[in-house]
Amino acid sequence: MTHTPGPWEVKYSKQGYAYAINAPKDAGIPGAVGCVVRWGGIGSPAGKGKDNARLIAAAPALLTELKQARLYVKVIYDRTPTPDKKIHFDLTQIDAAIAKAEGRT
């Protein structure tokens, strides 16, 4: 995987607008991960912009934890005497989400 390593953090302007997502362990370049763009000034610092920025900044940790959770779900599936269709469905969904995050879909 070649994404910028986490952790990622959201940077806010003095007015409270989320304007960049940085990776302190990367080159230290502002907006190294991405910029939060407000099209034509439309948007609210208290609205979706901040929420989207926080979600994006959490992505590396979410992916790491999802991969760990997948290991636990797989152990449960493997130890179940009769294969459970629900757990198999969960594994399929987890694998699809990981593949999407890694650009394999």
N, C-alpha and C positions, 0 to 999 in steps of 0.2 A: 504494500500500500504506500502511496506517495503523498498523502495529504500532509499538510503542515502539522507537526506534532503538537499535542495539547500540553498543558491546558491552554484554552483560549479565554480571552476576557473582552468584555464590552467596554468601549471608551465612550464617555458622554461629554457633550459640550457644557459650557457654563449654564446654558439655558435648559439643560436636561435632555437634549436630543442625543440618541444613540447615533454615533457617526462612524465608528470603525470597530472591527473585531480584530484584535491583536493576539499574537502568540509570543509571550515574553521570552520563551526559550528559543524562538527563531531569531532572525537577524535584528530584531528590534525595530523594524520598519513599520511606521504607523499604517494601519490598514493591511498588514501582511496577509491576513486571512481573508478579509473582505471589508467592504464599505457598506454602510446602511444608507441607502439613497432615498431621498424624499422627492418624488417626481413633481417638479414645478412648485415645491413648497407645500404640497398637499400632505397632510398627515399630522399626527399629534404625538408629541414626545411621551405622553402618558398612554398612548394607544398601542396599536399593533407594532409599530417600529421597535419599541423597547422589548416587547414580548418576542418578536421575531429574532432580534439580536441576542437575547438571552438564550433562546432555543438553539440558535446556530452555535453560540459559544459553548453550549453544553454538549455538542455533538461528539467530540472525541471521548469524553467520559461515558456518554450513553452507549456508544459503540463498544467500548471496552467492557462495560457491565453487561451488555446484551450477549456478547460472546461468552462471558463467564456464566451467565444464566443458562445459555444453551448447553453448556457442559453438564450442568445439574439436571436439566430436563432430559438430556440424553441418557444419563445414568439411571434415572427413574424409568425411562422407557425400556432400557436394556434389562433392567431387573424385574420388570413386570412379566409374570408368567404367560399371560395372554396379552399379546400386543394391543395396546389401547389406541383406538382410532383418534381420540381427542388429543392425546399426547403426540401422536404422529402428525396430526394437523398443526399442533403448536410448533413442532420442530420445523415443519415445512414453512410456516409463516416466519419464524425466526430466521431461518436460512435465507428466505427471500428478502427480508429487511436488511440482513447483513450484506447480501450480494448487491442490493441497491446502493447501500452506503459506500461500498467498495467499487462501484461502477462496473459491476459484472452483469448488469441486466440491460 
